[in-house]
Amino acid sequence: MRTLFLLPASLLLAASTGAQTLPYPRTETDPMSTVSVKAPPKTIRVRPDQAELIGGTYAMSNGWRLKVRTASRYIDAAIDNEAPMRLYAVAPYKFASSDGNVDMVFNRGATGEDMAMSYVPDQRLGQVVVISSQVAQR
């Protein structure tokens, strides 16, 4: 008598996908098939000492390289060779895209040099991806 083990297709799919196959966050210039109206986030000023901690290049936990350039009320963040995303300062060390689908939080961890990014890779799916960078990788 043979025993047959069946695994759900979603489990098999999840096991076969690696971190490198994640889609990049959408930039504001990507074409969209839906229309939504949202108020722009209320921005705050980025202090010079905050900008010094935030700006630079980060090696993300999934292998991406993130370059952050600071300004007085926003940051421009570029992942690998993708177009830069503009994220607005909504709280000290927290930045969000105007559509609310990407956010980055800096000054995390014991030393304050860690960061985390979360984004919605596809509006049609109920999924949020969270990627981090640790102090040793910055």
C-alpha positions as CSV (number, residue, x, y, z in Angstrom):
1,M,0.0,0.0,0.0
2,R,1.4,3.4,-1.0
3,T,0.9,6.5,1.0
4,L,0.2,9.7,-1.0
5,F,1.1,13.1,0.5
6,L,-0.5,16.1,-0.9
7,L,0.7,19.6,-0.3
8,P,-1.2,22.8,-1.0
9,A,-0.1,24.5,-4.2
10,S,0.5,27.7,-2.3
11,L,3.0,25.9,0.0
12,L,4.9,24.5,-3.0
13,L,4.9,27.9,-4.7
14,A,6.2,29.6,-1.5
15,A,8.9,27.0,-1.1
16,S,10.2,27.5,-4.6
17,T,10.4,31.3,-4.6
18,G,13.5,33.0,-3.3
19,A,14.0,36.5,-2.0
20,Q,15.5,37.7,-5.3
21,T,12.2,37.1,-7.1
22,L,10.3,39.7,-5.1
23,P,8.9,42.5,-7.3
24,Y,10.3,46.0,-6.8
25,P,8.0,48.6,-5.2
26,R,6.0,50.6,-7.7
27,T,7.2,54.0,-8.5
28,E,4.7,56.9,-8.9
29,T,5.3,57.0,-12.6
30,D,4.3,53.3,-13.2
31,P,1.1,52.9,-15.2
32,M,-1.9,51.9,-13.1
33,S,-5.2,50.4,-14.1
34,T,-7.1,51.9,-11.2
35,V,-7.9,55.4,-10.1
36,S,-7.8,56.4,-6.4
37,V,-7.8,59.7,-4.8
38,K,-5.9,60.3,-1.5
39,A,-4.8,63.4,0.3
40,P,-1.1,63.9,0.2
41,P,0.6,63.0,3.5
42,K,1.2,65.9,5.9
43,T,4.9,66.4,5.8
44,I,7.3,67.5,8.5
45,R,10.8,69.0,8.2
46,V,13.8,66.7,8.3
47,R,16.4,68.1,10.6
48,P,20.0,68.2,9.5
49,D,21.1,65.7,12.2
50,Q,18.3,63.3,11.0
51,A,19.3,63.7,7.4
52,E,22.9,62.7,8.3
53,L,21.7,59.5,9.9
54,I,19.3,58.6,7.1
55,G,21.2,59.4,3.9
56,G,23.5,56.8,2.3
57,T,23.5,53.4,0.8
58,Y,21.9,50.4,2.4
59,A,22.4,46.7,1.7
60,M,19.0,45.2,2.2
61,S,18.3,41.8,3.7
62,N,17.1,40.4,0.4
63,G,20.1,41.5,-1.7
64,W,18.8,44.8,-3.0
65,R,20.9,47.9,-2.7
66,L,19.0,51.0,-1.6
67,K,20.4,54.5,-2.1
68,V,18.8,57.3,0.0
69,R,19.2,61.0,-0.8
70,T,17.7,63.4,1.7
71,A,16.0,66.8,1.3
72,S,14.3,69.1,3.8
73,R,10.8,67.4,3.6
74,Y,11.4,64.2,1.7
75,I,13.9,61.5,0.6
76,D,14.5,60.0,-2.8
77,A,15.1,56.3,-2.5
78,A,16.4,54.2,-5.4
79,I,16.6,50.4,-5.3
80,D,19.3,48.9,-7.6
81,N,18.8,50.5,-11.0
82,E,15.1,51.3,-10.6
83,A,13.7,54.8,-10.8
84,P,13.9,56.7,-7.5
85,M,10.8,56.9,-5.3
86,R,10.0,60.1,-3.5
87,L,8.9,59.4,0.1
88,Y,7.7,62.3,2.3
89,A,8.6,62.8,6.0
90,V,5.5,62.0,8.0
91,A,7.1,61.5,11.4
92,P,10.6,61.7,12.7
93,Y,12.6,59.0,10.9
94,K,9.4,57.8,9.1
95,F,8.8,58.4,5.4
96,A,5.8,57.3,3.1
97,S,5.0,57.5,-0.6
98,S,2.2,59.8,-1.6
99,D,0.0,56.8,-2.4
100,G,0.8,55.2,0.9
101,N,2.0,51.9,-0.6
102,V,5.7,52.3,0.5
103,D,7.1,53.4,3.8
104,M,10.5,53.4,5.4
105,V,11.4,53.8,9.0
106,F,14.9,54.7,10.0
107,N,16.8,55.0,13.3
108,R,15.8,51.6,14.5
109,G,17.7,49.0,16.5
110,A,20.0,49.4,19.5
111,T,22.4,51.7,17.7
112,G,19.8,53.6,15.6
113,E,21.4,52.7,12.3
114,D,18.9,50.0,11.2
115,M,16.0,50.6,8.9
116,A,12.9,48.8,7.7
117,M,11.0,49.2,4.4
118,S,7.5,47.9,3.8
119,Y,5.6,48.1,0.5
120,V,2.6,46.7,-1.4
121,P,4.0,44.9,-4.4
122,D,0.6,44.4,-6.2
123,Q,-2.6,46.3,-5.4
124,R,-4.7,43.2,-6.4
125,L,-3.2,41.1,-3.6
126,G,-3.5,41.5,0.1
127,Q,0.2,41.4,0.7
128,V,2.8,43.7,2.3
129,V,6.5,43.0,2.0
130,V,8.8,44.1,4.8
131,I,12.6,44.3,4.2
132,S,15.2,45.4,6.6
133,S,18.8,46.6,6.7
134,Q,21.1,46.2,9.7
135,V,23.9,48.4,10.8
136,A,26.6,46.0,9.6
137,Q,25.2,46.2,6.1
138,R,24.9,50.0,5.7
